[in-house]
């Protein structure tokens, strides 16, 4: 049975760092994406324009790019999933 949060590994190749983060399963991917990116960049003292800088969430193992308006629970994101955050052009 899934709880209300899952523990993922968020990988940021652009800053060569990764973090273990708990995310709510009832939230949509675009919101999780924006919150994680903003938190990581703020924590590292890197400026980011959260409205105009877009990042793709990509499953490190399968290569799947997650769509924006899907609830986390409706994806294959589970405890231990590694998600790569790549800036989209």
Secondary structure, 3 states (H helix, E strand, C coil): CCCCEEEEEEEECCCCEEEEEEEECCCEHHHHHHHHHHHHHHHCCCCCCCCCCCEEEEECCCCCECCCCCEHHHCCCCCCCEEEEEECC
